[in-house]
Amino acid sequence: MAECPVCGCDVEYKDVELGELLNCPDCGSDLEVTKVDPITIAKAPEEEEDWGE
């Protein structure tokens, strides 16, 4: 388990890879795996629309 950086809830995971996206079961935040040994997660960056550029 890892701790959600937004709300502090425990986030369960299995066999994750660097850059993989997870979802917090408590607050619903999108989280990104930033380190795999030990597991570290951070709030995923917001995707911006490119408006066809």
Summary of the structure (lengths in Angstrom):
residues: 53
radius of gyration: 12.2
end to end distance: 39.2
largest distance: 39.2
contacts: 112
relative contact order: 0.27
helix: 0%
strand: 36%
